[in-house]
Amino acid sequence: MKKTFLYSVTLLMIGLYLLSCKKTTDTPATTPTTPTTVDSAAVIVGGATSAYKDTVVYKANTVTIKYSRTSQCYPSNEIFAFTGNATDVPTNAIYSWDFGDGHAITGSSTAGNIYKTAGNYTVTLTISDGTTKKSLYVTTVNISVYGQQVSPHASFYAQLFDINYPNNLNFNATGSTVYQGHITNYTWIWGDQTTSGSATADNVPHNFPLVGSDITYPVKLIVTASSGCKDTATVPVYIGAVYSNISGDFDTLQNNACTAETFTFTPNAINVPAGAVYIWDFSDATGTATSSGAIQHTFTYQNTYDVKMYISMNGKIIYTTHRYVWANGQNIRPKALFFKNISGDETTTYVKWAMYSAANVAHGGIVGYQWYMDNVLIDLNTNGTYETYPFNKTTSASTHTITFIVTSNVGCKDTASSTITIPPIGQYTY
C-alpha cells in the first residue's frame, strides 16, 4: 500500500508539471526538472532522494541520445531521463519524444518518462526545424525497463516438525510477494552463524544447534525479485534447550511396611540443570506432585504402580523416567483371632482340644497359619485354619498355652494366645 501511494504521488507531481508544457499529443509524458547532465543529478521521488544512474549514451550519425534512470527499488520509483542533441541543428529546433508506451511529449532536448510495466521499449526522438517544422532527424533507441512496484515484500513463518526435536524447524515464505515481476531467490540468515539460499518459498528446513539453555534466534529472510530489488523480514525464533546428557532415575525406600507404609523417592539422575523441578506421577489417581529433591508418598491399596518421574525446566519437560513399585498399601497387618473348644468325647483320662481361626486382614490376604502348644509347633506340615491337640490327664491339673501366628500375603504377621487347663484324672473340664 505504501509503495503504491508513493508511486501515485510521483505521477501526480509530474502530471501537474506537464500542464505547463507544450504538448502535441494528449498522452501523458514528463519532463524532469533535472539539468541536461542527468547522470549525477538527483530528484525527490516519494519523499526519498533517488539519484539518476546507469547512464547510457547512444550515437547515430550526428545525433546523440543519453539516458539514465533512478532506482526501481522502494522507496524510489524508476524514472527515465533522456537528453538528445545533434551537432548541426538550429537553435530553435523542436524535440519530439515518443517513449514507446503510448506516452509522447514535444518540447526541449530533455525529457523524462515513467514506465508502468516492465519490458523492452523503443524510444523515438524526432528533431525538427522550429521555423519550417521540417523533420531533420529521426533516431530510435531500445531500452529495458523494470517498471513500477517491483520491490518485493518479505514474509515468513516457522513450524515445528516434531516436538521430540525442538531444534528442527520448517520455514515457509509463501507469504512473500511482489506486485510486478517474480521472486527469484530466498536468502536465509538463521542467526546461528549459518546461511542458506533457496529458489522456492515453502518447506525450507533448518536444524538449529542443540543448546543447553533456551535461546531466541533473529532469523532473517532476504527476498530478491526479478527486478533486483530486495526486502528483508526478521522473525525471532525460539529454540528450547535440549538436555541430551541427563541419565538415571530414582531410588525407592519403603518405610514401615506392615504398619503405616510410606515410600521415599529420591532422584539419582545426573547432569540435571540447576533450577530444574521434579514432577511425580504415582499412577494411583492422586494427581501429580512436585519437588526439588526427595519426596514421600503413601499408597492406599496393594498393587504394582508405574511411578513416573519427570524433570521440568522453565515449564518444559526435559527428561522422563519410571520404575515399577510394589506397594503393600494401608491396613495390611492381619489380626490373629481364634476360638477353641473340646473336640469329641472327653473321658476321665483323655481330652482333645480344637482351635479354629477367626483371623482377618483389611487389605490383602492371609497365607500362613501356625499353631503352637506351649511354644512347640503342633504340626510342621499343617497350614490351616483348624487344629486339634490331645491330652492325657495326669494325677494333677495342668495349664497349657495355645499360640496362633498368622502371616499375610505381604509377610506381615500377628500373634494371639490363650491358655487352657487340663483337669486331673477322674475329673472333667466342665
N, C-alpha and C positions, 0 to 999 in steps of 0.2 A: 504494500500500500504506500509506504514511504517513497519507494523508488518511482512509482507511477506518478505520485504527486509532484515530485521534483521535476520529472520529465514534462508534466503538463505546465508547470510554472515557466520552464525554459521556453517551451513553444509559445506561451502567451507573450513573453517578453520579446521574442523575435518577431512575432506577428505584429505587435504594436510598432516595432521599428519599421516594418515593411510598409505601413500605412504612409510613411513619409517618403517612400522610394517610388520612382517612376517604374511601372511595370508594363510589359507588352503582353502579359497573359494573366488570367485570373487564378492560376495555380499558385499556391504559397511558395515562397522562397525566402532566403535570408541573406543579409549582407552583414558580415561580422564587423564589429567596431574595432577590430584589431588593425594594426598597421600592415603595410604591404609585406614586410618581413614577418611572416606569421609563425615561423618555426620557433621563435624564442619568446613570443608574447603570451599573455595569459588572460583568460576571461573568467568571470564568475558564473558558474553553472550549478544550479541547485544549491546555492549557498556555500559552495566549496570552490577553491581555486584549482582549476584544471588547466595545465599548460598544453599548448599545441606541441605535438611531437611527430616523429616518423615522417619527416619531410621527404617528399618525392619530387624530383624535377624531371619533367618530360619535355623534350625538344622535338619539334617538327619544322624543318626548314628554319625560318626566322622567328617562329612562334615558340614561346616557352610557357608551359603551364607548370606551376608549382603548387602542390597541395600538401596539407598536413591535417592532422586530426587531434582532438582531445581524447582523453582516455574513455574507453567504452564502459569502464567498470565503476560501479557505485562507489562514492556519491556523485561521480561525474556522469555526464551523458556524452555519447560520441557525436561530435560536431566536426564537419569538414570545413576547412578554409581553403579557398582557391585564389590564386593570383595568376593572371595571364598578361603577357605583353609580347610585342613584336618590335623589331628594330626599325621598321620603315612605315609606321602608321602615323596618321595625322594626330595632332594633339586633341582634336575633338572626336576621336574615334569612339564608337559605341561598342560595348562588350555585352554580348548576349550569351547567357549561360543556360544550358539545358542539362539538368542533373541526371536524367535518365530514369527518374522515379515519378515523373509527372509534374515535378516542380521545375519552374524556369524563372529567370529574372533577367532584366536588361538594365544595365547601369554602368558601373565603373569596372575597372580591371580586377577588383577584388570582390569576392562573393563567398557566401557560406551556405551550407545546407545540412539539415538533419535528416538522416535516412531512418525510417522507422523499422524496416525489415532488413535482415541480413541478406547478403547476396552480392553478385557482381554487377556493376552498373557502368554504363558508358556515358561519360560527361562530354558534352559538345560545347566548344567555345566558338562563337561566331563574332569576328571583328569586322565592323562596318565603318564606312566613311560617314562622319557625323553630318556632313553637308549634303552629299549625294545619296546617302543611305545605301550605297552600293557595298555589297559584301566583299571584303578584302581577303579574309582568311576564315576557313572553317577547319578546326582542329579537334580531334577526339582523343580522350584518354580513358583507359579502363581502370576502374578502382574496385577494391574488395572491401565490403562493408560488414561490420558486426551487427549493427542495428541498435535498437533501444531495448532497455530492460533485459539485458543479457547477463546480469550478475546473479549468481545462484543464491539460494537460501539453504543453509546447512541446518540439519536437524537429525537427531538420532535418539535411540533409547537402548537400554541393555536388558537382557533376560538371563535368568539363571538356568543352566542346563539341568543340573541335578543338585538337590540340597546336600548330597553327600560330598560334593565337590564345589565348595563355595567360591573357589578361585577361578572356576571355568565358566566364562560368560559368553553369551552370544549377542552381537550388536547388530542393530538394524537401522539403516539410514534411508529407508524408502520415503521418509517424510521430507527429504531434501528435494528442492525443486528449482527450476529456472523457467522464467516466463517464455523466453525465446532461446532456442538452441537446446543443448542437452548437456548433462553432466558426464564428463569423460573420466574423472578419477576421484577416488576417495582415499585420502591420506589420514591414517590413524596414528595419533601420538598418544600412547597409552598411559603416560605418566610414570611408568616403571622403568624408564630409560630404554624402552624399545619402541619401534615404529613399524608400521606395515602399510601397504597400499593395496587397493583393490579396484577393479573396474565395475563391480556390482555393489549394490547397496545393501542387500539383505544377507542374513546368515554369515556374518563375519565373526568367527570365534577368536577368543583370546584367553590364554591361560596366564593369569597373574601369578607372581611368585607366592609360594607358601610362606606365610609370615607368622611370627609368634605373638603379634598383637594386632588388634584391629587397625585398619588403615583406609583412608579415602584417597583415591587417585583422581586427579583432574584430567579426565580423558578428553582429548581434543580431536575433533574431526575437521579436516580442511577439504572442502569440495571444490573442484575445478570444473568450470563449464567449457563448452566448445569455444567460447569467446576468449578464453584465457583468464576470465575473471574468477575470483575465489571468494569463498566465505568460510567463516570459522564458527564452530559451536563447541562449547566446553560444558561437560556434564560431570559433576562429582560422582564417582562410582565407589561405593563402599565394599570393601573386601574384609570379611571376618577372618580372625586368626585361626590357624589350623595347628592344633596341638597333637602332632602325629607321634610324639615320643612318649606320651603317657602310657604307663603299663601298670599291671597289678590289679588287685580287687580289694577285699576287706577281710578282717579276721572276725570270727564269731565265738563268743564266750557265753555259755549257758550258766545261769545263776539259779540256785535254789530249785533244782529240777522237780522235787516232789512236794514242795510246799507252796511257794509263790513264785513260780518260774518267771524269770526275765532274761532277756538277751542283751548283750553289749556288742554292738557292731563298730569295729574300728577300721577306718580306711588304711590301707597299706600301699596305695598307688604311689608311684614315683613320678617325678617331673611334672607335678601339678603346679600351675602358675599361682603366684601369690594373689590372694583375694578371691580364689575360687570357692564355690559353695557346693556342699554335698546334698543331693536330693535323694530321699529314700522312698521306695515303694515296697511295702512288706507283703503285698498280694493277699491281704486279709480284709479288704474292703474298709480299711480305716483311713484311706487317703494317703497323701504324701507328707513327709516331714523333712525339714532342712536342718543342717548342722554345719559347723565349721570343722568338726572332727568326729570323735566317737559319739554314738547315740545309743540309748536304751529303748527297748520295745518289749511289750507284753502281748503274747498271742493267747487268745481265749480258748481255742479249740485245738485238739490234736490234729496235726496234718503236716504234710510237706509243703513248704512255702517257697516260692521262687522270689527271693529277695533281690531287688534291683537297686543298684547304686548309680546315680547319675552325677557327673561333675559339671557344674554350670559356671560359666564365666560371662559376666555382663549380660545375664539373662538368656544366654545361649548354651545349649547342651554341647559340651566338647568331648565327653567321654562317657561310656556306658559299660557296666559290667554287672554280673549277677552270680548268685550262688543259691543252691537248693539247701534249705534248712528244715530239719525235722523239729517240731515243737511239741512238747508234752501237753501244753495248754494248762488251764487252771482247773482246780478241784480234781486232780488226778490221783491223789493219795487214797488208797482203798480203806474201808472201815472193816476191821476184823470183828465180826459178831457171830455168836453161835449159841445154840441151846443144847441141853443134854437131858437124858433120862435113862432109866433102866430098860435094857433090851432083853426080852424073853422072861422066862420064869426064874425068879430068884429062889434058891434053896437055902437050907441052913448052913451050907458050906460053900456056896458058889453064887456069884453075881456078875453080870455083864452090863457095862455102861455103853451107851451110844451117844455120839456127838454129831450135830447137824449144823452145817454152815448157814449163816444168815448174812454173810459179808456182802458188801456192795461198794460201788465206786461211781462218782457222778459222771466223770468223763473217762472213756476208755473201757477196759475190761479187766477181769481177774483171770490170771492164767496159772497161778500156783496156790495150792492148799497144803499146808503141812501141820500134822497133828503130833503133839509131844505129850508124853505122860511122864511126869517127873523128870523133864528135860531130856528124855530119850525119845527119839523119833519112833513112832509106833510102827511104821512100815515104810521102808525105804522105797518100795515100789508103788506106794499109794500117793495119788494126787487127786483127791476127790473131795466132794462137799460132805461126805458121810464117812464116819469111822466108828469102830467098836473096840472095846478093851475088856477082857475078862479078869476077874479077880477071884482067888481062892481065899476064903475067910480064914483068919487065924484066931488064936486064943484071945487076942486083944484087938480093939478097933484101930484102924489106920487111916491116915489122911494123905490124899494124893492131889497133885496139881496138873490140870489139863492146860496145855498151851497151844494156841491156834495162831499160825502165821499165814497171812495171805500176801500174794505178790501180784501187782498189776501188770498190764502188758508193757508198761514203760519201766518196769523194775522197781517201782515204789512199793514199800511194804508197810504192814500194820500188824500189831500183835494184840491178842486178847487172851486172858487166862481165867481159870475158875478152879475151885477146889471141891473135891468130893470126899466123903467119909465112908469107909467100908466097915460095916459092923463086925463084931466078933462072931465066932462060930455059935450057931444056935439062935442068932438074932437076925432080924430083917431090917432092911434100910428104912422102910417107912412103917 
